[in-house]
Amino acid sequence: MGERSISAMGHVRMMAAVQPFLSGAISKTVNLPQDATVEEIEDVYMQGWKLGIKAMAVYRDSCKVGQPLSDGGSTAMDAAADKAAGRVERVIEYRPVRKRLPRSRPARPSRSPWVAPRVT
């Protein structure tokens, strides 16, 4: 992780500060260094629970085969190889068709048959 990265508890405190003002959960990931232990991850979850966070995602650096951030080198090389081989991909773009509503309604809305009649 970089020099200016936020500590794990910094992420948790940041979410806890905002959570009382939201009705749902926050979509935020707590980033942990590669050498994080199981106990540190457990502590992050426990502190989040104690601070009232509804949901939390944890990512430990280099724990996946493919990192979330990449330089895109392989896709750029694949595109160059396709272009050199003369293969062209045909792109079909679909767009929504706008249909205008009529100026007047064909019928007036009526009361639902499941609503009890008014008693006056």
C-alpha positions in Angstrom: 0.0 0.0 0.0 1.1 3.6 -0.6 2.7 6.0 1.8 -0.4 8.2 2.0 -2.9 5.4 2.5 -5.6 5.6 5.3 -5.3 3.2 8.2 -7.9 0.4 8.5 -9.4 2.1 11.6 -9.5 5.4 9.7 -11.8 3.8 7.2 -14.0 2.4 9.9 -14.2 5.7 11.8 -15.0 7.5 8.5 -17.9 5.2 7.9 -19.1 5.4 11.5 -19.2 9.2 11.3 -21.5 9.2 8.3 -23.7 6.1 9.1 -26.1 7.9 11.5 -27.2 10.2 8.7 -28.1 7.3 6.3 -31.0 4.9 6.3 -29.0 2.2 4.4 -25.5 0.9 4.5 -22.4 2.6 3.1 -20.6 1.1 0.1 -17.0 1.5 1.3 -14.2 -0.9 1.4 -11.7 -1.1 4.3 -8.2 -1.6 2.8 -5.7 -3.6 4.8 -2.0 -4.2 4.1 -0.8 -7.6 2.8 0.6 -8.6 6.1 -2.7 -8.1 8.0 -3.5 -11.0 10.4 -6.8 -12.7 11.0 -6.9 -11.0 14.4 -6.5 -7.6 12.8 -9.3 -8.3 10.4 -11.5 -9.6 13.2 -10.8 -6.4 15.2 -11.8 -4.2 12.2 -15.2 -6.1 12.0 -15.7 -5.8 15.7 -14.9 -2.1 15.9 -17.3 -1.5 12.9 -20.0 -3.4 14.7 -19.5 -1.5 17.9 -19.6 1.8 16.1 -22.9 0.9 14.4 -21.8 0.3 10.8 -24.5 -1.7 9.0 -22.2 -3.3 6.4 -18.5 -3.4 5.6 -16.3 -4.9 3.0 -12.6 -5.7 3.7 -9.9 -6.0 1.1 -6.4 -7.2 2.0 -3.7 -6.1 -0.5 -2.5 -8.8 -2.9 -5.0 -11.4 -1.6 -6.4 -12.0 -5.1 -4.7 -13.3 -8.2 -5.7 -10.2 -10.1 -5.4 -6.8 -8.5 -8.4 -4.5 -8.8 -6.2 -1.8 -10.3 -4.2 -2.7 -13.3 -2.3 -0.9 -16.1 -4.5 -2.5 -18.8 -1.5 -3.8 -20.7 -3.0 -7.1 -21.8 -6.1 -5.6 -23.4 -4.0 -3.0 -25.2 -1.8 -5.8 -26.6 -4.8 -7.8 -27.6 -6.4 -4.9 -29.5 -3.1 -4.3 -31.3 -2.8 -7.9 -32.3 -6.4 -7.9 -33.6 -5.7 -4.8 -35.6 -2.6 -6.3 -37.1 -4.4 -9.5 -38.0 -7.1 -7.5 -39.8 -9.9 -8.5 -37.5 -12.4 -5.8 -37.0 -15.1 -6.0 -34.3 -18.5 -4.8 -35.4 -20.2 -2.7 -32.8 -24.0 -2.5 -32.7 -25.4 0.3 -30.6 -29.0 0.2 -29.5 -30.7 3.4 -28.4 -34.1 3.8 -26.8 -36.9 4.9 -29.0 -39.0 7.8 -27.5 -42.7 7.4 -27.9 -44.8 10.5 -27.1 -47.8 10.2 -24.9 -51.2 11.3 -26.2 -52.5 14.7 -25.2 -55.6 13.3 -23.5 -56.3 10.1 -21.7 -58.7 7.6 -23.3 -60.5 7.0 -20.0 -60.7 8.6 -16.5 -59.2 6.6 -13.7 -61.8 5.0 -11.4 -61.7 3.8 -7.8 -60.3 0.4 -7.1 -62.9 -2.3 -6.5 -61.0 -3.3 -3.3 -61.4 0.1 -1.6 -64.4 0.3 0.7 -67.0 2.9 -0.3 -67.1 6.1 1.6 -69.6 6.5 4.3 -71.1 10.0 4.7 
